[in-house]
Amino acid sequence: MEEEKKRMEADKRDQEIVYSKALKAGKRIYYLDVKRNRKDELFLAITESKKKFVGDESQVSFEKHKIFLYKEDFEKFRAGMDEVINYINNSGNGAIESKQEDEASNRFEIDFG
């Protein structure tokens, strides 16, 4: 009984959000949630939530995708993201155009340190 109680408390703590940031981007919302694992270590849960209309568009549902990023992977993830973003920004193929008028307010930084 006591072991089950400890496991349930640990599972509940896994669901606890220590810090959260929501980023709205068109029809999508990105949630950056800092959570604590069973070993009391912090990790980042990134959730993409996209609104979907069902049937005659009178019903709305949300499609969600999650990734979990652990502290030991932060630097590799950041380096990979920087490389990919630089490639896209410097590609000049017109696939992605930046919006100059509101560029500063759309930027965000994540401090993995």
C-alpha distances in whole Angstrom, upper triangle without the diagonal:
4,5,5,6,9,10,11,13,14,15,17,19,20,22,23,27,28,32,33,37,38,42,44,46,48,46,43,40,39,36,35,31,30,26,24,22,19,21,22,26,28,29,32,31,34,34,37,37,41,42,43,45,44,47,49,48,47,43,41,38,37,37,35,35,32,33,31,33,31,33,35,36,38,41,42,41,43,46,46,46,49,50,50,51,54,55,55,56,59,60,62,62,61,58,56,58,57,58,60,60,56,55,54,52,50,49,46,45,41,41,39,40
4,5,5,6,9,10,11,12,14,15,17,19,20,21,25,26,30,32,35,37,40,43,45,47,45,42,40,38,34,34,30,28,24,22,20,17,18,20,23,25,27,30,29,33,33,37,37,40,42,43,45,45,48,50,49,47,44,42,39,38,37,35,34,32,32,29,31,29,31,32,34,36,39,40,39,41,44,44,44,47,49,49,49,52,54,53,55,58,58,61,61,60,57,55,57,56,57,58,58,55,54,52,50,48,47,44,43,39,38,36,37
4,5,5,6,9,10,11,12,14,15,17,19,20,24,25,29,30,34,36,39,41,43,46,44,40,38,36,33,32,28,27,23,20,18,14,16,18,21,23,25,27,27,31,31,35,35,39,40,41,44,43,46,49,47,46,43,41,37,36,35,33,32,29,29,27,28,27,28,30,32,33,37,37,36,39,41,41,41,44,46,46,47,50,51,51,52,55,56,58,58,58,54,53,55,54,55,57,57,53,52,51,48,47,46,42,41,37,37,34,35
4,5,5,6,9,10,10,12,14,15,17,19,22,24,27,29,33,34,37,39,41,43,41,38,36,34,31,30,27,26,22,19,17,14,17,18,21,23,24,27,26,29,29,32,33,36,37,38,40,40,43,46,44,43,39,37,34,33,32,30,30,27,28,26,28,26,29,30,32,33,37,37,36,38,41,41,40,44,45,45,46,49,50,49,51,54,54,57,57,56,53,51,53,52,53,55,55,51,50,49,47,45,44,41,40,36,36,34,35
4,5,5,6,9,10,11,12,14,16,17,20,22,25,27,31,32,36,38,40,42,40,37,35,33,30,29,25,24,20,18,17,14,16,17,20,22,24,26,25,28,29,32,32,36,37,38,40,40,43,45,44,42,39,37,34,33,32,30,30,27,28,26,28,26,28,30,32,33,36,37,36,38,41,41,40,43,45,45,45,49,50,49,51,54,54,57,57,56,53,51,53,51,52,54,54,50,49,48,45,44,43,40,39,35,35,33,34
4,5,5,6,9,10,11,12,15,15,19,20,24,26,29,31,34,37,39,42,40,37,34,32,28,27,24,22,18,15,14,10,13,14,17,19,21,23,23,27,27,31,32,35,37,38,41,41,44,46,44,43,40,38,35,33,32,29,29,26,26,23,25,23,25,27,29,30,33,34,33,35,38,38,38,41,43,42,43,46,47,47,49,52,52,55,55,54,51,49,51,50,50,52,52,49,47,46,44,42,41,38,36,33,32,30,31
4,5,5,6,9,10,11,13,14,18,19,23,25,28,30,33,35,37,39,37,34,32,30,27,26,22,21,17,14,12,9,12,14,16,18,19,22,21,24,25,28,29,32,34,35,38,38,41,44,42,41,37,35,32,30,29,26,26,23,23,21,23,21,23,25,27,28,31,32,31,33,36,36,36,39,41,40,41,44,45,45,47,49,50,52,52,52,48,47,49,48,48,50,51,47,46,45,42,41,40,36,35,31,31,29,30
4,5,5,6,9,10,11,13,16,18,22,23,26,28,31,33,35,37,35,32,30,28,25,24,21,20,16,14,13,11,14,15,17,19,20,21,20,24,24,27,27,30,32,33,36,35,38,41,39,38,34,32,29,28,27,25,25,22,23,21,23,22,24,26,28,29,32,33,31,34,37,36,36,39,41,40,41,44,45,44,46,49,50,52,52,51,48,46,48,47,47,49,49,45,44,43,41,39,39,35,34,31,31,29,31
4,5,5,6,9,10,11,14,16,19,21,25,27,30,32,35,37,35,32,29,27,24,23,19,18,14,12,11,9,12,12,15,17,18,20,20,23,23,27,27,31,32,34,37,37,40,42,40,39,36,33,30,28,28,26,25,23,23,21,22,21,23,25,27,27,31,32,31,32,36,35,35,38,40,39,40,43,44,44,45,48,49,51,51,51,47,45,47,46,46,48,48,44,43,42,39,38,37,34,32,29,29,27,28
4,5,5,6,9,10,13,15,18,20,23,25,28,31,33,36,34,31,28,26,22,21,18,16,12,10,8,6,9,9,12,14,15,17,17,21,22,25,26,30,31,33,36,36,40,42,40,39,36,33,30,28,27,24,23,20,20,18,19,18,20,22,23,24,28,29,27,29,32,32,32,35,37,36,37,40,41,41,43,45,46,49,49,48,45,43,45,43,44,46,46,43,41,40,38,36,35,32,30,27,26,24,26
4,5,5,7,9,12,15,18,19,22,24,27,29,31,33,31,28,26,24,20,20,16,15,12,10,9,8,11,12,14,14,15,16,15,19,19,22,23,26,28,30,32,33,36,39,36,36,32,30,26,24,24,21,20,18,18,16,18,18,20,22,23,24,28,28,27,29,32,31,31,34,36,35,36,39,40,39,41,44,45,47,47,46,43,41,43,42,42,44,45,41,40,39,37,35,34,31,30,26,27,25,26
4,5,5,7,10,13,16,17,20,22,25,27,30,32,30,27,24,23,19,19,15,14,11,10,10,10,13,12,14,15,15,17,15,19,19,22,22,26,27,29,32,32,35,38,35,34,31,29,26,24,24,21,21,18,19,17,19,19,21,23,24,25,28,29,27,29,33,32,31,34,37,36,36,39,41,40,41,44,45,47,47,46,43,41,43,41,41,43,43,40,39,38,35,33,33,30,29,26,26,24,26
4,5,5,8,10,13,15,19,21,24,27,29,32,30,27,24,22,18,17,13,12,8,7,7,7,10,9,11,11,12,14,14,17,18,22,23,26,28,30,33,34,37,40,37,36,33,30,27,25,25,21,21,18,18,16,17,16,18,21,22,22,26,27,25,27,30,30,29,32,34,34,34,37,39,38,39,42,43,46,46,45,42,40,41,40,40,42,42,38,37,36,33,32,31,27,26,23,23,21,23
4,6,8,10,13,14,18,19,22,25,27,30,28,25,22,20,16,15,12,10,7,6,5,7,10,9,10,10,10,12,11,14,15,19,20,24,26,28,31,32,35,38,35,35,31,28,25,22,22,18,18,15,15,12,14,13,16,18,19,19,23,24,22,24,27,27,26,29,31,31,31,34,36,35,37,40,40,43,43,42,39,37,39,37,38,40,40,36,35,34,32,30,29,26,25,21,22,20,21
4,6,9,12,12,16,17,20,22,25,27,26,22,19,18,14,14,10,10,7,8,9,10,13,12,13,12,12,12,11,13,14,17,18,21,23,25,28,29,32,34,32,31,28,25,22,20,19,16,16,14,14,13,15,15,18,21,21,21,25,25,23,25,28,28,27,29,32,31,31,34,36,35,36,39,40,42,42,41,38,36,37,36,36,38,38,35,34,33,30,28,28,25,24,21,22,21,23
4,6,9,11,14,16,20,22,25,27,26,23,20,18,14,13,9,9,6,7,9,11,13,11,12,11,11,12,11,14,15,18,19,23,24,27,30,31,34,36,33,33,30,27,24,21,22,18,18,16,16,14,16,16,17,21,21,21,24,26,23,25,28,28,27,29,32,31,31,34,36,35,36,39,40,42,43,41,39,36,37,36,36,37,37,33,33,31,29,27,27,23,23,20,20,19,21
4,6,7,11,13,16,19,22,24,24,20,17,15,11,10,6,6,5,7,10,13,15,12,12,10,10,10,9,12,13,16,17,21,23,25,28,30,34,35,32,32,29,26,23,20,20,17,17,14,15,13,14,15,16,19,20,19,22,24,21,22,26,26,24,26,29,29,28,31,33,32,33,36,37,39,40,38,36,33,34,32,32,34,34,30,29,28,25,24,23,20,19,16,17,17,19
4,7,11,14,17,20,23,26,26,23,19,17,13,11,7,5,5,7,11,14,15,11,11,9,10,10,11,14,15,18,20,23,25,29,32,33,37,39,35,35,32,29,26,23,24,20,20,17,17,15,15,15,15,19,19,18,21,23,21,21,25,26,24,26,29,29,28,31,33,33,33,36,38,40,40,39,37,34,35,32,33,34,33,30,29,27,25,24,22,19,18,15,15,15,16
4,7,10,14,17,20,23,23,20,16,14,10,8,6,5,7,10,14,17,18,14,13,10,11,9,10,12,14,17,18,21,24,27,30,32,36,37,34,34,31,28,25,22,22,19,19,16,16,15,14,15,15,19,19,17,20,22,20,19,23,24,22,23,27,27,25,28,31,30,30,33,35,37,37,36,34,31,31,29,29,30,30,26,25,23,21,20,19,15,15,12,13,13,15
4,7,10,13,16,19,19,16,13,10,7,6,4,6,9,12,16,19,20,17,16,12,12,9,9,10,11,13,14,18,20,23,27,29,33,34,30,30,28,24,22,19,19,16,16,14,15,14,14,16,16,20,19,17,20,22,19,19,22,23,20,22,25,25,23,26,29,27,28,31,32,34,35,33,31,28,28,26,26,27,27,23,22,21,18,17,16,13,13,11,13,14,16
4,7,10,13,16,17,14,10,8,6,5,7,9,12,16,19,22,23,21,19,15,14,11,11,10,11,12,13,16,18,22,25,28,32,33,29,29,27,23,22,18,19,16,16,15,15,15,15,17,18,21,20,17,20,22,18,18,21,21,18,20,23,22,21,24,26,25,25,28,30,31,32,30,28,24,25,22,22,23,23,19,19,17,15,13,13,10,11,10,12,14,17
4,7,10,13,13,10,7,6,5,6,8,12,15,18,21,24,26,24,22,18,16,13,12,10,9,10,10,13,15,19,22,24,28,29,25,26,24,20,18,15,16,14,14,14,15,16,17,19,20,23,22,19,22,23,20,19,22,22,19,21,24,22,20,24,26,24,24,27,28,30,30,28,25,22,23,21,20,22,22,18,17,17,14,12,13,11,13,12,15,17,20
4,6,10,11,8,6,5,6,8,11,14,17,21,24,27,28,26,24,20,18,15,14,11,10,10,10,12,14,18,21,24,28,28,25,25,24,20,19,16,16,14,15,15,16,17,17,20,21,24,22,19,22,22,19,18,21,21,17,19,21,20,17,21,23,20,20,24,25,26,26,24,22,19,19,17,17,19,18,15,14,14,11,9,10,9,11,12,16,17,21
4,6,8,6,4,6,9,11,14,18,20,24,27,30,32,30,28,24,22,18,16,13,12,10,10,10,12,15,18,22,25,25,22,23,21,18,17,14,15,14,15,16,18,20,20,23,25,28,25,23,25,25,22,21,24,23,19,21,23,21,19,22,23,21,21,25,25,26,26,23,21,18,18,16,15,18,17,14,14,15,12,9,12,12,15,16,19,21,24
4,6,5,6,8,11,13,17,20,23,27,28,32,33,32,30,26,23,19,18,14,13,10,10,10,12,15,18,21,24,25,21,23,21,18,17,15,15,14,15,16,18,20,21,24,26,28,25,23,25,25,21,20,23,21,18,19,21,19,17,20,21,18,18,22,22,22,22,19,17,14,15,13,13,16,16,13,13,14,12,9,11,12,15,17,20,22,26
4,5,8,10,14,17,20,23,26,30,31,35,36,35,33,29,26,23,21,17,15,12,11,9,10,13,15,19,22,22,18,20,19,16,16,14,14,15,16,18,20,23,24,28,29,31,29,27,28,28,24,24,26,24,21,22,24,21,19,22,23,19,20,23,23,23,22,19,17,15,15,14,13,17,16,14,15,17,14,12,15,16,19,21,24,26,29
4,7,10,13,17,19,23,25,29,30,34,36,34,32,29,26,22,20,16,14,10,9,6,6,9,11,15,18,18,15,17,16,12,12,10,11,12,14,17,19,22,24,27,29,32,29,27,29,29,25,25,27,25,22,24,26,23,21,24,25,21,22,26,25,25,24,21,19,17,18,18,17,20,20,18,18,20,18,15,18,18,21,22,26,27,31
4,7,10,13,16,19,22,25,27,30,32,31,29,25,22,19,16,13,10,7,6,5,7,10,13,16,20,21,17,19,17,13,12,10,10,10,11,13,16,18,20,24,26,28,25,24,26,25,22,22,24,22,19,22,23,20,19,22,23,20,21,25,24,25,24,22,19,17,18,18,18,21,21,18,18,19,17,14,16,16,19,19,23,23,27
4,6,10,12,16,18,22,24,27,29,28,26,22,20,16,14,10,8,6,5,7,9,12,16,19,22,23,20,21,19,15,13,10,11,10,11,12,14,17,18,21,23,26,23,22,24,24,20,20,23,22,19,21,23,21,19,23,24,21,22,26,26,27,26,24,21,19,20,19,19,21,21,18,18,18,16,13,15,14,16,16,20,21,24
4,7,10,13,15,19,21,25,26,24,22,19,16,12,10,7,6,5,6,9,12,15,19,21,25,26,23,24,22,18,16,12,12,10,10,10,11,13,14,18,19,22,20,18,20,21,17,17,20,19,16,18,21,19,17,21,22,20,21,24,25,26,26,24,21,19,20,19,19,22,22,18,18,18,16,13,13,12,14,13,17,17,21
4,6,10,12,16,18,21,23,21,19,16,13,10,8,6,5,7,8,11,14,17,21,23,27,28,25,25,23,19,17,13,13,10,10,9,11,12,13,16,18,21,19,17,20,21,17,17,21,20,17,20,22,21,19,23,25,23,24,27,28,29,29,28,25,22,24,22,22,24,24,21,20,20,17,15,15,13,14,12,15,16,19
4,7,10,13,16,19,20,18,16,13,10,7,6,5,7,9,11,15,18,21,24,27,30,32,29,29,27,23,20,17,16,13,12,10,10,10,10,13,14,17,16,14,17,18,14,14,18,18,15,18,21,20,18,22,24,22,23,27,28,29,30,29,26,23,24,23,23,25,25,22,20,19,17,15,14,11,11,9,12,12,16
4,6,10,12,16,17,15,14,10,8,6,5,6,8,11,13,17,19,22,26,28,32,33,30,30,27,24,21,18,17,14,13,11,11,10,10,12,13,17,16,14,18,19,16,17,20,20,18,21,23,23,22,25,27,26,27,30,31,33,34,32,30,27,28,26,27,28,29,25,24,23,20,19,18,14,14,11,13,13,16
4,7,10,14,14,12,10,7,6,5,6,9,11,15,17,20,23,26,29,31,35,37,34,34,31,27,25,21,21,17,16,13,12,10,10,10,11,14,14,13,16,18,16,16,20,20,19,21,24,24,23,26,28,28,28,31,33,35,36,35,32,29,31,29,29,31,31,27,26,24,22,21,19,16,14,11,12,11,13
4,7,10,11,9,8,6,5,6,7,10,12,16,18,22,24,27,30,32,35,37,34,34,31,28,25,22,21,18,17,13,12,10,10,10,11,15,15,15,18,20,18,19,22,23,21,24,27,26,26,29,31,30,31,34,36,38,38,38,35,32,34,32,33,34,34,31,29,28,26,24,23,19,18,15,15,14,16
4,7,8,5,5,4,6,9,10,14,16,20,21,25,28,30,34,35,38,41,38,38,34,31,28,25,24,21,19,16,15,12,12,10,11,14,16,16,19,21,19,21,24,24,24,26,29,29,29,32,33,33,34,37,38,41,41,41,38,36,37,35,36,38,38,34,33,31,29,28,26,23,21,17,17,15,16
4,5,5,5,6,7,10,11,15,17,21,23,26,29,31,34,35,39,41,39,39,35,32,29,26,25,21,19,16,14,11,12,10,12,14,15,16,20,21,20,21,24,25,24,27,29,29,30,33,34,34,36,38,39,42,42,42,39,37,39,37,38,40,40,37,35,34,32,30,29,25,23,20,19,17,18
4,5,7,10,11,14,15,18,20,24,26,29,32,34,37,37,41,44,41,41,37,34,31,28,27,24,22,19,18,14,15,13,15,16,18,19,23,24,23,25,28,28,28,31,33,33,33,36,38,38,39,42,43,46,46,45,42,40,42,41,42,44,44,41,39,38,36,34,32,29,27,23,23,20,21
4,5,9,11,15,16,20,22,26,28,32,34,36,40,40,44,47,44,44,40,37,34,31,30,26,24,21,19,15,15,12,13,14,17,18,21,22,22,24,27,27,28,30,32,32,33,36,37,38,39,41,43,46,46,46,43,41,43,41,43,44,45,41,39,38,36,35,33,29,27,23,22,19,19
4,7,10,13,15,19,21,25,27,31,33,36,39,40,44,46,43,43,40,36,33,30,29,26,24,21,19,15,15,12,12,15,17,18,21,22,22,23,26,27,27,29,31,32,32,35,37,37,38,41,42,45,45,45,42,40,42,40,41,42,42,39,37,35,34,32,30,27,24,21,19,17,17
4,7,10,13,16,19,23,25,29,32,34,38,39,43,45,42,42,39,36,33,29,28,24,22,19,17,13,12,9,9,11,13,14,17,19,18,19,22,23,23,25,28,28,29,31,33,34,35,37,38,41,42,42,39,37,38,37,38,39,40,36,34,33,31,30,28,24,21,18,16,14,14
4,7,10,13,16,20,22,26,29,31,35,36,40,42,39,40,36,33,30,27,26,22,20,16,14,11,10,8,7,11,12,12,15,17,16,17,20,21,21,23,25,26,26,28,30,31,32,34,36,38,39,39,36,34,35,33,34,35,36,33,31,29,28,26,24,20,18,14,13,11,12
4,7,10,13,17,19,23,26,28,32,34,37,40,37,37,34,30,27,24,22,19,17,13,11,7,6,5,6,9,10,10,13,15,13,14,18,18,18,20,22,23,23,26,27,27,29,31,32,35,36,35,33,30,32,30,32,33,34,31,28,27,26,24,22,18,16,13,13,10,12
4,6,10,13,16,19,23,25,29,31,34,36,33,34,31,28,25,21,20,16,14,10,8,6,5,6,8,11,10,9,13,14,12,13,16,16,15,18,20,20,20,23,25,24,26,28,30,32,33,32,29,27,29,27,28,30,31,27,25,24,23,21,19,15,14,10,11,9,12
4,6,10,13,16,19,22,25,27,31,33,30,31,28,24,21,17,16,12,10,7,6,5,6,9,11,14,13,12,16,16,13,15,18,17,16,19,21,20,20,24,25,24,26,29,30,32,32,31,28,26,28,27,28,30,30,27,25,25,23,20,19,16,16,13,14,13,16
4,7,10,13,17,19,23,25,29,31,27,28,26,22,19,15,14,10,8,6,5,6,8,11,13,16,14,13,16,16,13,14,17,16,14,17,19,18,18,21,22,21,23,26,26,29,29,28,25,22,24,23,24,26,27,24,22,22,20,18,17,14,14,12,14,14,17
4,6,10,13,16,19,21,25,27,24,25,22,18,15,12,10,7,6,4,7,9,11,14,17,20,17,17,20,19,16,17,20,19,16,20,22,20,19,23,24,22,24,27,27,29,29,28,24,22,24,23,24,27,27,24,23,23,21,18,18,16,17,15,18,17,21
4,7,10,13,16,19,22,24,21,22,20,16,13,10,8,6,5,6,9,12,14,18,20,22,20,19,21,21,17,18,21,19,16,19,21,19,18,22,23,20,22,25,25,27,26,25,21,20,22,21,22,25,25,22,21,22,20,17,17,16,17,16,20,20,23
4,7,10,13,15,19,21,18,19,16,12,10,6,6,5,7,9,12,15,17,21,23,26,23,22,25,25,21,22,25,23,20,23,25,22,21,25,26,23,25,28,28,29,28,26,23,21,23,22,23,26,26,23,22,23,21,18,19,18,20,19,23,23,26
4,6,10,13,16,18,15,16,14,10,8,5,5,6,9,12,15,18,20,24,27,29,26,25,28,27,23,24,26,24,21,24,26,23,22,25,26,23,24,28,27,28,27,25,21,20,22,22,22,25,25,22,22,24,21,18,20,20,22,22,25,26,29
4,7,10,13,14,11,12,10,7,6,5,6,9,12,15,18,21,24,27,30,32,30,29,31,31,27,28,30,28,25,28,29,26,25,29,29,26,27,31,30,30,29,26,23,22,23,24,23,27,26,24,24,26,23,20,23,23,25,25,28,29,33
4,6,10,11,9,11,9,6,5,6,7,10,13,17,20,23,26,30,32,35,32,31,34,33,29,30,32,30,27,30,31,28,27,31,30,27,29,32,31,32,30,27,24,23,25,26,26,29,29,27,27,29,26,24,26,26,28,28,32,32,36
4,7,8,5,7,6,5,6,8,10,14,17,20,24,27,30,33,36,38,36,35,37,36,33,34,36,34,31,34,35,31,30,34,34,30,32,35,34,34,32,30,26,26,27,28,28,31,31,29,30,32,29,26,29,29,32,32,35,36,39
4,6,5,7,5,6,7,10,11,15,18,22,25,28,31,35,38,40,37,37,40,38,35,36,38,36,33,36,37,34,33,37,36,33,35,38,37,37,35,32,29,29,31,32,31,35,34,32,33,35,32,30,32,32,35,34,38,38,42
4,5,7,7,9,11,14,15,19,22,25,29,32,35,38,42,43,41,41,43,42,38,40,42,39,37,39,40,37,36,40,39,36,38,41,39,39,36,34,31,31,33,34,34,37,37,35,36,38,36,33,36,36,38,38,42,42,45
4,5,7,10,13,16,17,21,24,28,31,34,37,41,44,46,43,43,45,44,40,41,44,41,38,41,42,38,37,41,40,37,38,41,40,40,37,35,32,32,33,34,33,37,36,35,36,38,35,33,36,36,39,39,43,43,47
4,5,7,10,13,15,19,22,25,29,32,35,38,41,43,40,40,42,41,37,38,41,38,35,38,39,36,35,38,37,34,36,39,37,37,35,32,29,29,30,31,30,34,33,31,32,34,32,29,32,33,36,36,39,40,44
4,7,10,14,16,20,23,26,30,33,36,39,42,44,42,41,44,43,39,40,43,40,37,40,41,38,37,40,40,37,38,41,40,40,38,35,33,32,33,33,32,36,34,32,34,36,33,31,34,34,37,37,40,41,45
4,7,10,13,16,20,23,27,30,33,36,39,41,39,38,41,40,37,38,40,38,35,38,40,36,35,39,39,36,37,40,39,40,38,35,32,31,33,33,32,36,35,32,33,35,32,30,32,32,35,35,38,38,42
4,7,10,13,17,20,23,26,29,32,35,38,35,35,37,37,33,34,37,34,32,35,36,33,32,36,35,32,34,37,36,37,35,32,29,28,30,30,29,32,32,29,30,32,29,26,29,29,31,31,34,35,38
4,7,10,13,16,20,23,26,29,32,34,32,32,35,34,30,31,34,32,29,32,34,31,30,34,34,31,33,36,35,36,34,32,29,28,29,30,29,33,32,29,30,31,28,26,28,27,29,29,32,32,36
4,6,10,13,16,19,22,26,28,31,29,28,31,30,26,28,30,28,26,29,30,27,27,31,31,28,30,33,32,33,32,30,26,25,27,27,27,30,30,27,27,28,26,23,25,24,26,25,28,29,32
4,7,10,14,17,20,24,27,29,26,26,29,28,24,26,28,26,23,27,28,25,25,28,28,26,28,31,30,31,30,28,25,24,26,26,27,30,30,27,27,29,26,23,24,24,25,24,27,27,31
4,7,10,13,16,20,23,25,23,22,25,24,21,23,25,23,21,24,26,23,23,27,27,25,27,30,29,31,30,28,25,24,26,26,26,30,30,27,26,27,25,22,23,21,23,21,24,24,27
4,7,10,13,17,20,22,19,19,22,21,18,20,22,20,18,22,23,20,21,24,24,23,25,28,27,29,28,27,24,23,25,25,26,29,30,27,26,27,25,22,22,20,21,20,22,21,25
4,7,10,13,16,18,16,16,19,19,15,17,20,18,17,20,22,20,20,24,24,23,25,28,28,30,30,29,25,24,26,26,27,30,31,28,26,27,25,22,21,19,19,17,20,18,22
4,7,10,13,15,12,13,16,15,12,14,17,15,14,18,19,18,19,22,23,22,24,27,27,29,29,29,25,24,26,26,27,30,31,28,26,26,25,22,21,19,18,16,18,16,19
4,7,10,12,10,11,14,14,11,14,17,16,15,18,20,19,20,23,24,24,26,28,29,32,32,31,28,26,29,28,30,32,33,30,27,27,26,23,22,19,18,15,16,14,17
4,7,8,7,7,11,11,8,11,14,13,13,16,18,18,18,21,22,23,24,27,28,31,31,31,28,26,28,27,29,31,32,29,27,26,25,22,20,18,16,12,13,10,13
4,6,6,7,10,11,10,12,15,15,15,18,20,20,21,23,25,25,27,29,30,33,34,34,31,29,31,30,32,33,35,32,29,28,27,25,23,20,17,14,13,10,12
4,5,5,8,10,10,11,14,15,15,17,19,20,21,23,25,26,27,29,31,34,35,35,32,30,32,30,32,33,35,31,29,28,27,25,22,19,16,13,11,8,9
4,6,8,9,10,11,13,14,16,17,19,20,22,23,25,26,27,29,30,34,35,35,33,31,33,32,34,35,37,34,31,30,30,27,25,22,19,15,14,10,11
4,6,6,6,9,10,11,12,14,16,17,18,20,21,23,24,26,27,30,31,32,29,28,30,29,31,32,34,31,28,28,28,25,22,20,17,14,13,10,12
4,6,5,6,9,10,10,12,14,15,16,18,20,21,22,24,25,28,30,30,28,26,27,26,28,29,31,28,25,24,24,22,19,16,13,10,9,6,8
4,5,5,6,8,10,10,12,14,15,16,18,20,21,22,24,27,29,29,27,25,27,26,28,29,31,28,25,24,25,23,19,17,14,11,10,8,9
4,5,5,6,9,10,11,12,14,15,17,18,20,21,22,26,27,28,26,24,26,25,28,29,32,29,26,26,26,24,21,19,16,14,14,11,13
4,5,5,6,9,10,11,12,14,15,16,18,20,21,24,25,26,23,22,24,23,25,27,29,26,23,23,23,21,18,16,14,12,12,10,13
4,5,5,6,9,10,10,12,14,15,16,18,20,23,24,24,23,20,22,21,23,24,26,24,20,20,21,18,15,13,11,9,10,9,11
4,5,5,6,9,10,11,12,14,15,16,18,21,23,24,22,21,22,21,24,25,27,25,22,22,23,20,17,16,14,13,13,12,13
4,5,5,6,9,10,11,12,14,15,16,20,21,22,20,19,21,20,23,25,27,25,22,22,23,20,18,17,15,14,15,14,16
4,5,5,6,8,10,11,12,14,15,18,19,20,18,16,18,17,20,21,24,22,18,19,20,17,14,13,12,12,14,13,16
4,6,5,6,8,10,10,12,14,17,19,19,18,16,17,16,19,20,23,21,17,18,19,16,14,13,12,12,14,14,16
4,6,5,6,9,10,11,12,15,17,18,17,16,17,17,20,21,25,23,20,20,22,19,17,17,16,16,17,17,19
4,5,5,6,9,10,10,14,15,16,14,13,15,15,19,20,23,22,19,20,21,18,16,16,16,16,18,18,21
4,5,5,6,8,10,12,14,14,13,11,12,12,15,17,20,18,15,16,18,15,13,14,14,15,17,18,20
4,5,5,6,8,11,13,14,14,12,13,13,16,17,20,19,16,17,19,17,15,16,15,17,19,19,22
4,6,5,6,9,11,12,12,11,13,14,17,19,22,21,18,20,22,19,17,19,19,20,22,22,24
4,5,5,8,9,9,8,7,10,11,14,16,19,19,16,18,20,17,16,17,18,20,22,23,25
4,6,7,9,9,10,8,8,8,12,13,17,16,13,16,18,15,14,16,17,19,22,23,25
4,6,9,10,11,10,11,11,15,16,19,20,16,19,21,19,18,20,20,22,24,25,27
4,5,8,9,9,10,12,16,17,21,21,19,21,23,21,20,22,23,24,27,27,30
4,6,8,8,9,11,15,16,19,20,18,21,23,21,20,23,24,26,29,30,32
4,6,8,9,12,16,17,21,22,20,23,25,22,22,24,26,28,31,31,34
4,5,6,10,13,15,18,19,17,21,22,19,20,23,25,27,30,31,34
4,7,10,13,16,19,19,17,21,22,18,19,22,23,25,28,29,32
4,7,10,13,15,15,13,17,18,15,16,18,20,22,25,27,30
4,7,9,12,13,11,15,16,14,15,18,20,23,26,27,30
4,6,9,9,7,11,12,10,11,15,17,20,23,25,28
4,6,6,6,10,11,9,11,15,18,21,24,27,29
4,6,5,8,10,10,12,15,18,22,24,27,29
4,6,8,9,10,12,16,19,23,25,28,31
4,6,6,7,9,13,16,19,22,25,28
4,6,5,7,10,13,17,20,23,25
4,6,6,9,12,15,18,21,23
4,6,8,11,15,18,21,23
4,7,10,13,17,19,22
4,7,10,13,16,19
4,7,10,13,15
4,6,9,12
4,6,9
4,5
4
